[in-house]
């Protein structure tokens, strides 16, 4: 039985979560509720839940403020939030579960089922990285789900990203390659547009690693690792404009 604590400053939101968990998650026990940062910290210490459903924006602070009281958490976190572009980026970058309000019960069930996935050490690393992102409001690493586990990669190391069906291959400056269990489009939405450009349906390149623009075959980017990447006709003008803005020629 998974012991879950609900933390949200809206009573209706907590009530809806409790109802959904009772109806759709028979393996879950709601051990308590809290309506803010201060009460949430008290309840976590007193009840020692396995996981918390944590609202981001509350009257006495944020969910990030609450997590600051637990530098070495023993519990997992499922974030709940109204739409916040930065928060969503932070969760996606670090492969952390989140639910948009109003919460969809199907997505809630999926998040609950994943509570015990991976090691706690790995989870703490992802949570810590996300907290650093939240403090600085910028991203310098991305977490990749691979068959070997979850791997952190610095954005400055990424040379080339290539689609392979529902998987994506990352090629790094040091020659390493990792296959992530996500589609290329998801990474395109996450990565900064001033550095990463989708040259083709199957390719994204890091502008910082472009050695040459070749006119052959309608246009190719030659990367520093020797890879030639096709540039589609409809993306060529935008690609050249980006190179120009980055003062590459």
Beta strands, then each sheet from edge to edge (+ up, - down):
strand 1: 2-7
strand 2: 28-34
strand 3: 51-55
strand 4: 57-58
strand 5: 61-62
strand 6: 76-81
strand 7: 98-100
strand 8: 141-146
strand 9: 149-154
strand 10: 158-164
strand 11: 167-172
strand 12: 177-180
strand 13: 196-200
strand 14: 203-206
strand 15: 210-214
strand 16: 220-223
strand 17: 228-230
sheet 1: 2+ 1+ 3+ 6+ 7+
sheet 2: 4+ 5-
sheet 3: 8+ 9-
sheet 4: 12+ 11- 10+ 14- 13+
sheet 5: 15+ 16- 17+
end
